[in-house]
Amino acid sequence: MIKVFGIGNILLADDGIGVYIVENIKNEILDLGKNIEVIIGETDYLYCLNEIEKDDLVIIVDSTYFNEKPGNVSCFKLQECDKFISDNISLHEENLFQILRKEKPYIKGYLIGIEIEKVDYSLNLSEKLYNKLEYICKEVLDMIKKYYRK
């Protein structure tokens, strides 16, 4: 089973971008086939971890902060993310891929990261990300389709 997780805190502006994107493309993801599931995990990492089974392919959509252009979409194999575990790739205290790599390092999958501009107490995305929502949704969906075919 392929499981796509939308991760982030929607109360902290751009930090919730993973949730917004996955919610926006949920129907298109589900239309890909029967062996794909969408999980809006937000910041409930234990719930997400419990949803992951041994043979699943996991796709995590989350915010990143690499000092790149806001709205930039990047993708890494989960195994490549080990180098980020002690770095500040995500603004959550802990993030799903950190917990996943510690608890279930055998799980295969990808982190699709969306570069953010700001984290602040707000229910709204920054103007830069909001203006790029359509582009970001298309990029993320194209990446998911690519991994769905493998």
N, CA, C and O atoms as a DFTB+ gen file, in Angstrom:
600 C
 N C O
     1  1       0.847      -1.180       0.000
     2  2       0.000       0.000       0.000
     3  2       0.892       1.242       0.000
     4  3       1.912       1.288       0.688
     5  1       0.499       2.227      -0.766
     6  2       1.174       3.524      -0.747
     7  2       0.364       4.435       0.158
     8  3      -0.851       4.556       0.003
     9  1       1.037       5.074       1.102
    10  2       0.362       5.977       2.033
    11  2       0.983       7.361       1.920
    12  3       2.187       7.539       2.105
    13  1       0.132       8.341       1.611
    14  2       0.554       9.730       1.456
    15  2       0.105      10.491       2.693
    16  3      -1.082      10.523       3.016
    17  1       1.061      11.102       3.383
    18  2       0.785      11.825       4.624
    19  2       0.924      13.325       4.407
    20  3       1.943      13.791       3.898
    21  1      -0.097      14.078       4.791
    22  2      -0.027      15.534       4.829
    23  2       0.339      15.949       6.242
    24  3      -0.424      15.716       7.179
    25  1       1.506      16.565       6.398
    26  2       2.057      16.857       7.726
    27  2       2.243      18.361       7.896
    28  3       2.571      19.071       6.945
    29  1       2.027      18.835       9.122
    30  2       2.278      20.233       9.448
    31  2       1.266      20.769      10.443
    32  3       0.270      20.119      10.762
    33  1       1.542      21.958      10.920
    34  2       0.669      22.619      11.889
    35  2      -0.042      23.770      11.185
    36  3       0.574      24.793      10.887
    37  1      -1.333      23.605      10.921
    38  2      -2.088      24.612      10.177
    39  2      -2.318      25.884      10.983
    40  3      -2.803      26.876      10.438
    41  1      -1.981      25.877      12.262
    42  2      -2.107      27.074      13.097
    43  2      -0.873      27.966      13.003
    44  3      -0.852      29.064      13.559
    45  1       0.160      27.491      12.296
    46  2       1.428      28.222      12.213
    47  2       1.767      28.615      10.772
    48  3       2.877      28.376      10.297
    49  1       0.806      29.214      10.096
    50  2       1.011      29.753       8.747
    51  2       1.597      28.701       7.804
    52  3       0.990      27.648       7.610
    53  1       2.762      28.966       7.217
    54  2       3.345      28.098       6.196
    55  2       3.695      26.702       6.697
    56  3       3.839      25.782       5.891
    57  1       3.834      26.524       7.991
    58  2       4.161      25.199       8.519
    59  2       3.101      24.170       8.133
    60  3       3.397      22.977       8.072
    61  1       1.881      24.611       7.875
    62  2       0.801      23.702       7.507
    63  2       0.709      23.395       6.028
    64  3      -0.267      22.781       5.596
    65  1       1.694      23.801       5.233
    66  2       1.610      23.647       3.783
    67  2       1.436      22.191       3.355
    68  3       0.720      21.928       2.389
    69  1       2.058      21.249       4.034
    70  2       1.901      19.838       3.681
    71  2       0.458      19.382       3.798
    72  3      -0.031      18.622       2.962
    73  1      -0.221      19.846       4.833
    74  2      -1.634      19.515       5.037
    75  2      -2.479      20.150       3.934
    76  3      -3.313      19.481       3.322
    77  1      -2.262      21.448       3.680
    78  2      -3.040      22.148       2.650
    79  2      -2.895      21.485       1.283
    80  3      -3.881      21.293       0.572
    81  1      -1.672      21.140       0.923
    82  2      -1.432      20.555      -0.397
    83  2      -2.112      19.202      -0.520
    84  3      -2.811      18.950      -1.501
    85  1      -1.919      18.329       0.462
    86  2      -2.510      16.988       0.382
    87  2      -4.034      17.073       0.396
    88  3      -4.697      16.318      -0.315
    89  1      -4.597      17.975       1.188
    90  2      -6.053      18.146       1.169
    91  2      -6.530      18.610      -0.207
    92  3      -7.581      18.175      -0.678
    93  1      -5.766      19.489      -0.852
    94  2      -6.154      20.015      -2.167
    95  2      -6.090      18.975      -3.276
    96  3      -6.872      19.040      -4.225
    97  1      -5.178      18.019      -3.174
    98  2      -5.018      17.030      -4.253
    99  2      -5.482      15.637      -3.836
   100  3      -5.211      14.657      -4.530
   101  1      -6.168      15.550      -2.726
   102  2      -6.598      14.253      -2.184
   103  2      -7.379      13.429      -3.210
   104  3      -7.084      12.248      -3.395
   105  1      -8.361      14.022      -3.873
   106  2      -9.174      13.265      -4.827
   107  2      -8.344      12.759      -5.997
   108  3      -8.534      11.629      -6.448
   109  1      -7.423      13.584      -6.494
   110  2      -6.562      13.160      -7.597
   111  2      -5.647      12.016      -7.166
   112  3      -5.377      11.104      -7.948
   113  1      -5.174      12.063      -5.936
   114  2      -4.335      10.975      -5.418
   115  2      -5.144       9.689      -5.347
   116  3      -4.695       8.640      -5.810
   117  1      -6.331       9.768      -4.769
   118  2      -7.163       8.573      -4.612
   119  2      -7.602       8.004      -5.959
   120  3      -7.828       6.799      -6.074
   121  1      -7.724       8.852      -6.976
   122  2      -8.094       8.384      -8.313
   123  2      -6.995       7.561      -8.976
   124  3      -7.243       6.914      -9.993
   125  1      -5.787       7.573      -8.419
   126  2      -4.682       6.814      -9.011
   127  2      -4.906       5.308      -8.925
   128  3      -4.431       4.566      -9.785
   129  1      -5.614       4.851      -7.913
   130  2      -5.852       3.417      -7.787
   131  2      -6.268       3.012      -6.395
   132  3      -6.360       3.835      -5.485
   133  1      -6.519       1.725      -6.248
   134  2      -7.020       1.195      -4.974
   135  2      -5.943       1.040      -3.915
   136  3      -6.254       1.011      -2.724
   137  1      -4.687       0.941      -4.318
   138  2      -3.639       0.664      -3.332
   139  2      -2.926       1.931      -2.861
   140  3      -1.738       1.902      -2.537
   141  1      -3.662       3.038      -2.826
   142  2      -3.094       4.287      -2.321
   143  2      -4.069       4.897      -1.319
   144  3      -5.284       4.871      -1.518
   145  1      -3.523       5.437      -0.258
   146  2      -4.330       6.000       0.821
   147  2      -3.772       7.375       1.185
   148  3      -2.564       7.601       1.121
   149  1      -4.655       8.283       1.565
   150  2      -4.267       9.628       1.985
   151  2      -4.565       9.776       3.468
   152  3      -5.665       9.465       3.924
   153  1      -3.581      10.252       4.216
   154  2      -3.736      10.444       5.661
   155  2      -3.336      11.876       5.994
   156  3      -2.202      12.289       5.754
   157  1      -4.277      12.622       6.547
   158  2      -3.983      13.978       7.008
   159  2      -3.509      13.840       8.449
   160  3      -4.311      13.752       9.379
   161  1      -2.205      13.822       8.613
   162  2      -1.619      13.542       9.921
   163  2      -1.384      14.772      10.773
   164  3      -1.240      14.675      11.992
   165  1      -1.345      15.943      10.123
   166  2      -1.008      17.197      10.807
   167  2       0.231      16.989      11.682
   168  3       1.297      16.687      11.146
   169  1       0.131      17.139      12.997
   170  2       1.299      16.948      13.874
   171  2       1.136      15.734      14.784
   172  3       1.871      15.588      15.761
   173  1       0.187      14.872      14.471
   174  2      -0.056      13.677      15.287
   175  2       0.799      12.525      14.757
   176  3       0.310      11.635      14.062
   177  1       2.074      12.565      15.099
   178  2       3.032      11.617      14.543
   179  2       2.823      10.194      15.031
   180  3       3.096       9.248      14.294
   181  1       2.350      10.022      16.244
   182  2       2.093       8.668      16.738
   183  2       0.953       8.024      15.962
   184  3       1.015       6.840      15.630
   185  1      -0.081       8.796      15.675
   186  2      -1.172       8.291      14.833
   187  2      -0.617       7.861      13.477
   188  3      -0.908       6.767      12.996
   189  1       0.180       8.730      12.872
   190  2       0.767       8.422      11.566
   191  2       1.621       7.163      11.629
   192  3       1.512       6.286      10.771
   193  1       2.457       7.079      12.633
   194  2       3.340       5.923      12.782
   195  2       2.536       4.633      12.886
   196  3       2.915       3.613      12.310
   197  1       1.432       4.675      13.616
   198  2       0.578       3.493      13.769
   199  2      -0.126       3.105      12.475
   200  3      -0.557       1.962      12.330
   201  1      -0.249       4.031      11.541
   202  2      -0.889       3.753      10.252
   203  2       0.067       3.100       9.258
   204  3      -0.366       2.629       8.206
   205  1       1.351       3.067       9.573
   206  2       2.361       2.558       8.643
   207  2       2.648       1.093       8.945
   208  3       3.033       0.728      10.055
   209  1       2.450       0.266       7.919
   210  2       2.709      -1.164       8.039
   211  2       4.007      -1.525       7.320
   212  3       4.542      -0.751       6.527
   213  1       4.485      -2.705       7.621
   214  2       5.803      -3.167       7.180
   215  2       6.065      -3.009       5.680
   216  3       7.162      -2.607       5.294
   217  1       5.098      -3.311       4.840
   218  2       5.315      -3.300       3.393
   219  2       4.846      -2.025       2.698
   220  3       4.840      -1.963       1.469
   221  1       4.455      -1.018       3.458
   222  2       3.972       0.229       2.870
   223  2       5.104       1.033       2.235
   224  3       6.255       0.971       2.669
   225  1       4.750       1.783       1.202
   226  2       5.612       2.830       0.666
   227  2       5.018       4.134       1.183
   228  3       3.842       4.419       0.955
   229  1       5.824       4.919       1.874
   230  2       5.351       6.122       2.549
   231  2       5.806       7.358       1.779
   232  3       6.969       7.472       1.392
   233  1       4.873       8.279       1.565
   234  2       5.202       9.573       0.971
   235  2       4.758      10.638       1.966
   236  3       3.568      10.787       2.241
   237  1       5.722      11.375       2.501
   238  2       5.450      12.421       3.490
   239  2       5.541      13.773       2.787
   240  3       6.561      14.096       2.178
   241  1       4.475      14.555       2.874
   242  2       4.467      15.910       2.314
   243  2       4.514      16.868       3.499
   244  3       3.597      16.892       4.320
   245  1       5.581      17.655       3.585
   246  2       5.819      18.486       4.769
   247  2       6.561      19.759       4.361
   248  3       7.056      19.876       3.240
   249  1       6.625      20.692       5.279
   250  2       7.364      21.934       5.051
   251  2       8.857      21.702       5.261
   252  3       9.269      20.851       6.049
   253  1       9.652      22.482       4.535
   254  2      11.102      22.478       4.749
   255  2      11.577      23.918       4.841
   256  3      10.914      24.847       4.380
   257  1      12.739      24.074       5.445
   258  2      13.344      25.399       5.536
   259  2      14.833      25.250       5.262
   260  3      15.641      25.091       6.177
   261  1      15.175      25.307       3.972
   262  2      16.560      25.171       3.521
   263  2      17.139      26.505       3.067
   264  3      18.192      26.534       2.431
   265  1      16.470      27.602       3.383
   266  2      16.866      28.933       2.911
   267  2      16.861      29.010       1.388
   268  3      17.719      29.652       0.782
   269  1      15.891      28.353       0.787
   270  2      15.703      28.416      -0.656
   271  2      14.493      29.289      -0.957
   272  3      13.913      29.891      -0.053
   273  1      14.122      29.353      -2.206
   274  2      12.987      30.166      -2.634
   275  2      11.681      29.547      -2.115
   276  3      11.434      28.362      -2.337
   277  1      10.845      30.333      -1.427
   278  2       9.568      29.796      -0.937
   279  2       8.741      29.203      -2.079
   280  3       8.607      29.799      -3.147
   281  1       8.198      28.026      -1.826
   282  2       7.421      27.322      -2.833
   283  2       8.215      26.288      -3.594
   284  3       7.641      25.501      -4.347
   285  1       9.542      26.271      -3.413
   286  2      10.372      25.259      -4.057
   287  2       9.981      23.880      -3.519
   288  3       9.836      23.693      -2.311
   289  1       9.814      22.927      -4.425
   290  2       9.427      21.569      -4.042
   291  2      10.620      20.652      -4.279
   292  3      11.185      20.623      -5.372
   293  1      10.996      19.905      -3.248
   294  2      12.122      18.977      -3.363
   295  2      11.685      17.606      -2.879
   296  3      10.691      17.470      -2.166
   297  1      12.434      16.602      -3.272
   298  2      12.082      15.237      -2.892
   299  2      13.340      14.459      -2.521
   300  3      14.377      14.564      -3.176
   301  1      13.219      13.681      -1.455
   302  2      14.324      12.860      -0.966
   303  2      13.799      11.477      -0.610
   304  3      12.678      11.341      -0.119
   305  1      14.604      10.457      -0.855
   306  2      14.292       9.143      -0.299
   307  2      14.399       9.253       1.215
   308  3      15.229      10.004       1.727
   309  1      13.568       8.512       1.931
   310  2      13.613       8.581       3.396
   311  2      15.001       8.260       3.924
   312  3      15.444       8.854       4.907
   313  1      15.695       7.323       3.280
   314  2      17.036       6.963       3.728
   315  2      17.995       8.149       3.618
   316  3      18.930       8.265       4.410
   317  1      17.769       9.026       2.644
   318  2      18.608      10.217       2.486
   319  2      18.347      11.243       3.584
   320  3      19.180      12.114       3.835
   321  1      17.209      11.141       4.225
   322  2      16.826      12.119       5.254
   323  2      17.554      11.900       6.570
   324  3      17.479      12.747       7.461
   325  1      18.249      10.795       6.711
   326  2      18.986      10.553       7.955
   327  2      19.939      11.702       8.259
   328  3      20.159      12.035       9.424
   329  1      20.502      12.305       7.224
   330  2      21.443      13.411       7.434
   331  2      20.761      14.655       7.986
   332  3      21.433      15.545       8.508
   333  1      19.430      14.730       7.879
   334  2      18.697      15.890       8.381
   335  2      18.175      15.707       9.799
   336  3      17.686      16.663      10.402
   337  1      18.269      14.512      10.335
   338  2      17.622      14.237      11.620
   339  2      18.107      15.160      12.720
   340  3      17.306      15.556      13.567
   341  1      19.366      15.515      12.746
   342  2      19.836      16.434      13.782
   343  2      19.767      17.888      13.327
   344  3      19.960      18.802      14.128
   345  1      19.491      18.102      12.031
   346  2      19.370      19.461      11.512
   347  2      17.933      19.939      11.640
   348  3      17.065      19.202      12.108
   349  1      17.688      21.163      11.229
   350  2      16.367      21.763      11.389
   351  2      15.632      21.811      10.061
   352  3      15.307      22.892       9.570
   353  1      15.363      20.632       9.467
   354  2      14.635      20.601       8.209
   355  2      13.170      20.962       8.414
   356  3      12.547      21.523       7.513
   357  1      12.613      20.658       9.566
   358  2      11.220      20.934       9.859
   359  2      11.154      21.741      11.140
   360  3      12.039      21.656      11.991
   361  1      10.112      22.513      11.264
   362  2      10.012      23.384      12.419
   363  2       9.202      22.773      13.553
   364  3       8.990      23.428      14.574
   365  1       8.749      21.548      13.401
   366  2       8.079      20.857      14.497
   367  2       9.160      20.377      15.457
   368  3      10.316      20.223      15.062
   369  1       8.788      20.138      16.732
   370  2       9.792      19.646      17.686
   371  2      10.428      18.365      17.158
   372  3      11.652      18.259      17.087
   373  1       9.617      17.417      16.798
   374  2      10.057      16.207      16.113
   375  2       9.176      16.107      14.893
   376  3       8.090      16.687      14.861
   377  1       9.620      15.391      13.901
   378  2       8.765      15.243      12.737
   379  2       8.588      13.774      12.404
   380  3       9.288      12.907      12.927
   381  1       7.635      13.517      11.524
   382  2       7.277      12.138      11.221
   383  2       8.458      11.346      10.688
   384  3       8.665      10.207      11.106
   385  1       9.243      11.919       9.773
   386  2      10.320      11.090       9.233
   387  2      11.399      10.815      10.263
   388  3      12.049       9.772      10.199
   389  1      11.612      11.728      11.223
   390  2      12.575      11.450      12.298
   391  2      12.109      10.251      13.123
   392  3      12.878       9.327      13.387
   393  1      10.854      10.281      13.519
   394  2      10.306       9.183      14.322
   395  2      10.281       7.896      13.505
   396  3      10.622       6.826      14.009
   397  1       9.876       8.006      12.245
   398  2       9.811       6.838      11.377
   399  2      11.184       6.209      11.189
   400  3      11.315       4.985      11.235
   401  1      12.211       7.030      10.977
   402  2      13.556       6.495      10.770
   403  2      14.101       5.843      12.036
   404  3      14.901       4.910      11.956
   405  1      13.675       6.326      13.203
   406  2      14.123       5.723      14.461
   407  2      13.347       4.447      14.778
   408  3      13.932       3.444      15.187
   409  1      12.028       4.489      14.587
   410  2      11.169       3.374      14.993
   411  2      11.019       2.293      13.923
   412  3      10.918       1.109      14.244
   413  1      11.005       2.698      12.662
   414  2      10.790       1.749      11.569
   415  2      11.754       2.066      10.416
   416  3      11.310       2.456       9.336
   417  1      13.051       1.906      10.630
   418  2      14.030       2.314       9.613
   419  2      13.960       1.501       8.319
   420  3      14.535       1.906       7.309
   421  1      13.278       0.386       8.334
   422  2      13.158      -0.475       7.156
   423  2      12.091       0.028       6.174
   424  3      12.033      -0.444       5.039
   425  1      11.258       0.968       6.592
   426  2      10.190       1.476       5.729
   427  2      10.799       2.287       4.589
   428  3      11.690       3.111       4.799
   429  1      10.306       2.040       3.388
   430  2      10.775       2.767       2.214
   431  2       9.788       3.883       1.883
   432  3       8.588       3.775       2.139
   433  1      10.324       4.953       1.308
   434  2       9.446       6.039       0.918
   435  2      10.193       7.312       0.613
   436  3      11.404       7.309       0.393
   437  1       9.445       8.411       0.604
   438  2       9.974       9.702       0.177
   439  2       9.453      10.827       1.061
   440  3       8.350      10.757       1.603
   441  1      10.264      11.852       1.191
   442  2       9.842      13.113       1.779
   443  2       9.731      14.107       0.634
   444  3      10.714      14.384      -0.054
   445  1       8.530      14.643       0.431
   446  2       8.343      15.737      -0.514
   447  2       8.263      16.995       0.336
   448  3       7.310      17.192       1.091
   449  1       9.275      17.842       0.204
   450  2       9.364      19.041       1.026
   451  2       9.001      20.288       0.249
   452  3       9.397      20.457      -0.904
   453  1       8.247      21.154       0.888
   454  2       7.866      22.429       0.294
   455  2       8.527      23.532       1.102
   456  3       8.280      23.681       2.298
   457  1       9.363      24.296       0.434
   458  2      10.093      25.374       1.105
   459  2       9.121      26.462       1.560
   460  3       8.278      26.923       0.791
   461  1       9.254      26.859       2.819
   462  2       8.331      27.837       3.385
   463  2       8.999      29.194       3.547
   464  3      10.223      29.316       3.499
   465  1       8.167      30.208       3.739
   466  2       8.683      31.555       3.959
   467  2       8.662      31.920       5.434
   468  3       9.640      32.454       5.957
   469  1       7.544      31.633       6.112
   470  2       7.445      32.070       7.508
   471  2       6.612      31.104       8.337
   472  3       5.738      30.398       7.835
   473  1       6.920      31.107       9.616
   474  2       6.115      30.395      10.605
   475  2       5.718      31.430      11.636
   476  3       6.560      32.071      12.265
   477  1       4.425      31.574      11.789
   478  2       3.893      32.569      12.713
   479  2       2.507      32.087      13.122
   480  3       1.928      31.233      12.450
   481  1       1.979      32.611      14.192
   482  2       0.631      32.238      14.597
   483  2      -0.357      32.824      13.603
   484  3      -0.685      34.010      13.663
   485  1      -0.825      31.993      12.698
   486  2      -1.763      32.435      11.671
   487  2      -2.406      31.216      11.025
   488  3      -1.769      30.176      10.861
   489  1      -3.661      31.357      10.665
   490  2      -4.355      30.301       9.932
   491  2      -4.145      30.432       8.427
   492  3      -4.619      29.596       7.658
   493  1      -3.440      31.470       8.008
   494  2      -3.243      31.744       6.588
   495  2      -1.803      31.478       6.161
   496  3      -0.855      31.692       6.917
   497  1      -1.677      31.008       4.929
   498  2      -0.351      30.863       4.342
   499  2       0.205      32.243       4.006
   500  3      -0.546      33.204       3.844
   501  1       1.526      32.329       3.904
   502  2       2.142      33.580       3.447
   503  2       1.657      33.863       2.023
   504  3       1.226      32.957       1.311
   505  1       1.733      35.109       1.631
   506  2       1.288      35.499       0.290
   507  2       2.077      34.762      -0.791
   508  3       1.515      34.356      -1.808
   509  1       3.379      34.592      -0.568
   510  2       4.215      33.907      -1.565
   511  2       3.759      32.465      -1.783
   512  3       3.657      32.020      -2.926
   513  1       3.482      31.731      -0.704
   514  2       3.028      30.349      -0.875
   515  2       1.609      30.299      -1.415
   516  3       1.301      29.478      -2.279
   517  1       0.750      31.166      -0.916
   518  2      -0.635      31.193      -1.384
   519  2      -0.687      31.406      -2.896
   520  3      -1.462      30.751      -3.593
   521  1       0.134      32.318      -3.395
   522  2       0.158      32.606      -4.830
   523  2       0.732      31.462      -5.655
   524  3       0.539      31.426      -6.871
   525  1       1.431      30.528      -5.021
   526  2       2.035      29.398      -5.733
   527  2       1.301      28.081      -5.470
   528  3       1.785      27.020      -5.863
   529  1       0.140      28.134      -4.810
   530  2      -0.559      26.895      -4.444
   531  2      -0.823      25.986      -5.639
   532  3      -0.589      24.780      -5.559
   533  1      -1.298      26.540      -6.727
   534  2      -1.607      25.722      -7.902
   535  2      -0.342      25.033      -8.421
   536  3      -0.361      23.839      -8.722
   537  1       0.740      25.778      -8.524
   538  2       2.023      25.221      -8.972
   539  2       2.503      24.122      -8.018
   540  3       2.919      23.050      -8.458
   541  1       2.445      24.394      -6.718
   542  2       2.918      23.421      -5.723
   543  2       2.078      22.150      -5.792
   544  3       2.619      21.044      -5.758
   545  1       0.760      22.301      -5.888
   546  2      -0.120      21.130      -5.980
   547  2       0.240      20.273      -7.188
   548  3       0.306      19.048      -7.087
   549  1       0.473      20.916      -8.330
   550  2       0.829      20.176      -9.542
   551  2       2.162      19.455      -9.374
   552  3       2.283      18.285      -9.737
   553  1       3.159      20.138      -8.829
   554  2       4.476      19.525      -8.626
   555  2       4.386      18.306      -7.706
   556  3       4.941      17.249      -8.006
   557  1       3.689      18.463      -6.595
   558  2       3.570      17.367      -5.627
   559  2       2.800      16.203      -6.243
   560  3       3.209      15.051      -6.099
   561  1       1.695      16.485      -6.924
   562  2       0.917      15.418      -7.556
   563  2       1.752      14.691      -8.607
   564  3       1.695      13.464      -8.694
   565  1       2.522      15.421      -9.400
   566  2       3.385      14.784     -10.404
   567  2       4.403      13.856      -9.743
   568  3       4.681      12.774     -10.259
   569  1       4.958      14.272      -8.610
   570  2       5.914      13.421      -7.892
   571  2       5.229      12.167      -7.360
   572  3       5.781      11.071      -7.457
   573  1       4.049      12.316      -6.807
   574  2       3.318      11.161      -6.281
   575  2       2.991      10.197      -7.413
   576  3       3.124       8.984      -7.245
   577  1       2.570      10.708      -8.553
   578  2       2.282       9.851      -9.713
   579  2       3.526       9.081     -10.131
   580  3       3.448       7.899     -10.466
   581  1       4.658       9.742     -10.112
   582  2       5.927       9.107     -10.490
   583  2       6.224       7.921      -9.570
   584  3       6.606       6.851     -10.044
   585  1       6.052       8.103      -8.279
   586  2       6.348       7.028      -7.332
   587  2       5.252       5.982      -7.304
   588  3       5.499       4.837      -6.926
   589  1       4.061       6.352      -7.692
   590  2       2.965       5.387      -7.754
   591  2       3.229       4.350      -8.839
   592  3       2.853       3.187      -8.691
   593  1       3.866       4.759      -9.916
   594  2       4.137       3.853     -11.037
   595  2       5.229       2.842     -10.732
   596  3       5.291       1.794     -11.375
   597  1       6.091       3.131      -9.766
   598  2       7.240       2.252      -9.490
   599  2       6.815       0.971      -8.820
   600  3       7.655       0.123      -8.520
